[in-house]
């Protein structure tokens, strides 16, 4: 009984410190603070904009299956576009809270792994470093 109570308290503490991500009418909120817009142009193709409507990022989620000696392996990655240049980033979801909403999972990835977003808004320095 004591272990169950300890686990419940631990889960409550972890949940209290985690960032709450909400997406409503294309506006992304982190801990009830609106930080940016995430617009889905077509399936798996997104645009990240500031709240004023200035485009910050243009990216797509892609997946390829490659035949290897061990069998078929699937690789997920994000394809970022900056003017005419194309940059790729792996889409590793280990350590990220999963959601039924693909957009929420994507936003959590942009917060935790690439650090393009944080509770204060868009992290322009991380985005500039990624594209340089």
C-alpha positions in Angstrom: 0.0 0.0 0.0 2.8 2.4 0.8 4.5 1.8 -2.5 1.3 2.6 -4.4 1.0 5.9 -2.5 4.6 6.7 -3.2 4.1 6.0 -6.9 1.0 8.2 -7.0 2.8 11.1 -5.3 5.8 10.7 -7.6 3.5 10.7 -10.7 1.7 13.8 -9.4 5.0 15.7 -8.9 6.2 14.8 -12.4 2.9 15.8 -13.9 2.9 19.1 -12.0 6.3 20.0 -13.4 5.7 18.9 -17.0 4.8 21.5 -19.7 1.2 21.5 -20.7 0.8 21.7 -24.5 -2.5 22.8 -26.0 -3.3 23.5 -29.7 -6.6 25.3 -30.4 -7.4 26.8 -33.7 -3.8 26.6 -34.9 -2.5 28.5 -31.8 0.0 26.6 -29.6 -0.1 27.3 -25.9 2.5 26.1 -23.4 1.4 26.3 -19.8 -1.6 28.4 -20.8 0.6 31.0 -22.6 0.1 31.4 -26.3 3.5 31.1 -28.0 3.0 30.6 -31.7 0.9 29.2 -34.5 1.3 25.8 -36.1 -0.5 25.6 -39.5 -0.9 22.3 -41.4 -0.8 23.1 -45.1 -1.3 19.6 -46.2 -0.8 16.2 -44.6 2.5 16.2 -42.6 3.5 19.6 -44.0 3.6 22.4 -41.4 4.4 26.0 -41.0 5.4 27.5 -37.7 4.5 31.2 -37.4 4.8 33.9 -34.7 1.5 35.1 -33.2 1.7 38.1 -35.5 1.7 35.8 -38.6 5.4 36.0 -39.5 6.6 32.6 -40.9 9.5 31.2 -38.9 9.8 27.5 -40.0 8.5 25.4 -42.9 8.9 21.7 -42.3 7.5 18.3 -43.3 7.4 14.9 -41.5 8.7 12.1 -43.7 9.3 8.4 -43.4 11.3 6.0 -45.5 11.6 2.3 -45.3 15.1 0.9 -46.1 15.9 -2.7 -46.7 18.8 -3.9 -44.6 20.4 -7.3 -43.8 18.3 -7.4 -40.6 15.1 -6.7 -42.5 13.1 -3.6 -43.4 13.8 -0.6 -41.1 11.7 2.6 -41.0 13.3 5.9 -40.5 11.3 9.0 -39.5 12.8 12.5 -40.1 11.8 16.1 -40.4 12.7 18.0 -43.5 13.2 21.8 -42.8 13.2 24.3 -45.6 14.9 27.7 -45.3 14.5 29.6 -48.6 16.1 27.2 -51.2 18.1 25.1 -48.7 16.8 21.9 -47.2 17.9 20.5 -43.8 17.1 17.2 -42.2 16.7 16.2 -38.6 16.0 12.8 -37.2 12.6 12.4 -35.5 13.4 10.4 -32.4 10.5 10.3 -30.0 12.2 8.5 -27.1 11.6 10.4 -23.9 8.7 12.4 -25.4 5.2 12.0 -24.0 3.0 10.6 -26.8 -0.4 12.0 -27.6 -3.3 11.0 -29.9 -2.7 14.3 -31.6 0.2 14.2 -34.1 0.5 18.0 -33.8 0.9 17.9 -30.0 3.6 15.2 -30.3 5.3 17.3 -32.9 5.2 20.4 -30.7 6.6 18.4 -27.8 9.5 17.3 -30.1 10.1 21.0 -31.0 10.2 21.8 -27.3 12.3 19.0 -25.9 14.6 17.7 -28.7 15.2 20.6 -31.1 14.5 23.3 -28.5 12.9 25.5 -31.1 10.1 26.3 -28.7 10.0 27.0 -25.0 7.5 28.4 -22.4 8.5 31.9 -23.4 7.8 31.4 -27.1 9.9 30.8 -30.2 13.6 30.3 -29.6 15.0 32.2 -32.6 18.7 31.6 -31.6 18.3 27.8 -31.7 16.6 28.0 -35.1 19.4 30.2 -36.5 22.0 27.9 -35.1 20.3 24.9 -36.8 20.3 26.6 -40.2 23.9 27.8 -40.0 
